[in-house]
Amino acid sequence: MSLMERIKVRALVSVFWRSKQTMLSAVNGFQATEADGVWHLLRGIEGAEDPKVRATLFEHMIEEESHAEAFGQVCREESAQAFVPTFYEREDIFPTGTPIWKLIAYVHVGEVDATARFGVLRDALPPGRLKDALKTIVADEEGHIDLTHDLLLELGASETEIRKTYRQVRLRRAWEGWLRSGKRMVNWVAVTLLSGVYFVMAPFFFRTARAKLRQNTVVYDNNRLKGAR
């Protein structure tokens, strides 16, 4: 992780995460990311033919599930509200028939990024439940980096193919991140505009409603039969 990204993470923890709600929202997002990884690993298991590969991916999947559960447990323990997991819309990363090693390459890049990001978070956080969870998670993720790379070689991918696929995956992940950021920005603008409309129009609607309540009679047409067209 670059120096600028490290500074951003530390600023996030020291400034924005002073709000527990903001912090827990981010942790819920981590939980969703780990759960998404579980789903993709399961898809990999379904597409793998070698029993050894299937067993390795299954063990990896179980550890990713434990990470999602650890983040969820932090949310349960730290929040006064009931924990509602965040879910991401899921779709296969590669079309049917793509060699299984490409999916593993995608998982590998995710493990590298997660290890770097969670490591910086672990170091920046004060002692607490989240810091303890991250210590275990980072240790697991570091092992997953070597595991997935070695698995790629076992499946017959060359170093040249692996490096090329890593670059493609990083471009794809950058694009997906940009789309998520754009969606969050659109949602923020929409909420801001609606809030502005509400505060501008609320006094008018309040006066209208109060005037209606002050009326002593209700005007209605008693001559019109119910159901008449």
N, C-alpha and C positions, 0 to 999 in steps of 0.2 A: 504494500500500500504506500502511495506517495506521501511526501511530507504534507502537502496541502490537504489530502484526504484525512490524514491523522489529525490535523488542526481542526478540520470540520467536525470530526467525530468528538473530539474533546470539547469543542464549543457546544455541540449538541447536548452532551451530558451536563456540562456546567451551567448552561443557560436555559435551554428549552426543557430539559428533563427535570427542572426544579418542580414543574407541575407533574404530580404523580399520574394524572390522567393521560398526559402526553406520553409519558414514559411507558405506561401500560399499553397504550395504543400501539406503540412501536413494538413492544414485546409480543403483542398479539399478532402483529405482522410477521415477526420472526417465526412464531408458531405456525402460521399459515405457509410460510416458505418451506419449512422443514416437512410439513405434511404434504406439500406439493411434491417434494423430492421423493417421499415414500411412494406416491402414486406412480411417478415416472420409473422408479426402480422396479415396482411391481410389473409395469408394462415390459420392462427389460427382461424380467424373469420369464414372463409369458412368451417372449420372443427368442429366448436363448435355448439352444439344443443341448449343449454340453452340461451334464449334471454338476460338474465342478463349478462352472460359471454361475449356474443357477443358485448353488449353495452359497457362493461368495456374495452374490447380489442380495440374497435373502438375509444373510448376516448383516450386510450393510444397511438394508432396509429397516431391520429391527432397531439398529442404533439410531437411525434417523427418526424413527417413530418415538424413541425414548427422548430425543431432543425436543420434538414437538410437544411431548407430554411435560417435559421440564419447563418449557416456556409457559405452557398452559397453567402449570402449578404455580408459577410465580404470579400470574394474573389472578388466580384464585385466592392466593394468600395475601396479596397486596391490595386488592380492590375490595371495597365494601359492597360492590354490586355483583350480581351473578355473572359468571364468565360465559361469554358468547363467542365461540371461536370464529375467526375470520376465515373465509374460504375464497380461493382464487378459482376462476373459471379454468378448467383443465382441458387440454387437447394434446394429442400426440405431437412431439417435437419434430419427428421425421415421418415421412410417409411409409406405409407398409412396404416391406421388402428391403428397406435400408439396412445395411450391416449393423449388427447390434453394437459394435465397438464405437460407432458414431454417437449413439446415445450415452455410452459410458464416457466418451470424451466430453459431452455436454455436462454430465454429472461432475466430472473431474474439475472443469473450470469453475463450476458452482462451489465445489469444495474449497478450491484455492481462494476464491473471493470471500467465502464465509469465514475461513480460518483467519484471514487478514483482518476482516472487519470485526469479528467477534473478539479477536485478540486485543485489538485497540480498545474496544469497549470494556473488556475485562480489566485492562490496566487503568482505564480512566475512572471506573466506577468506585465508589466507596464500599467498604465491607457491607455485605448484605446477601439476601437470597439470590438475586440475579447474578451477582459476581460469582457466587459459589457455583451456580448452574453453568455459567460460561466457562469456568475452569475445566469442568468435565467435558463440556461440548467441544471446546477448542482442542483438547487432547485427542478426542475421538476424530475430529475433522482432520487433524494433522496426519493421523494414520490413514484416513481415507484417501488423502492425496497420493501417497505412495501406492496404496492398494489399487486405485483406479488406473494409474499410469502403468503399473505392472500388468494389470489385466488386459490393457490395450495391446501390449506387446505379446502376451500369451495368445491373444485372438488373431495374431498375424499382421497387425497394422505396423507399418514402418514408421520410423521416427519422423521422416519427411511428411508422411500422410497425417501423422498425429499433430505435428506443429501446424500444418495447414488447416486442419479441422479445428484446432484450438483458436486460431485467428478468426475463422468463420463463426465459431460459437461466441466469441467475445463481441464481434460486430452485431450478432443477433441479440445478445443480452443487452448491449448498449441501446439498440433500437427499442427493445421491449421496455427498458427502463425509461427511455424518453417518452414512450407512449403513456406509461403509468404516471409520469410527472405531468404530462399534458392533461391527463384525465383529472388528476388532483387539482390542477390549476383551474380547469373548467368548472369543477364542482365548487371550488372556493369562490370563483367569480359569481356563479349562479346563486350561492347562498348569500353573498354580500349584496347582490342586487335585490333579491327577494326581501332581505332584511331591511334594506333601504325603502323599498316600496311599502313594507308593513309599517314602518315608523312614520312615513309621510302620510299614509292613508288612514292609519289607525284613529287619529282624532276625529276625522270626518265620519267614519263608521260608528265611532262611539257616540257622537252627537246624534246621529240618525237613529241608532238603537235606543238611546235614552228618550228621544222624542216619541218613538213608538210606544215605549213602556208607559209614558205619561198619558197616553190617550185613554179616556174613560170608556169608550165604546169600541166595539169591533164591527167593522162593516163587512157584511157578507150577503150573498144572494140566496135567499131561502126559497125562491120560486124555481130555481134550477134543480131538477131532479138528479140524484146521484146516478152516474153512468150515462147521462144524456149526452148525445153527440152534437 
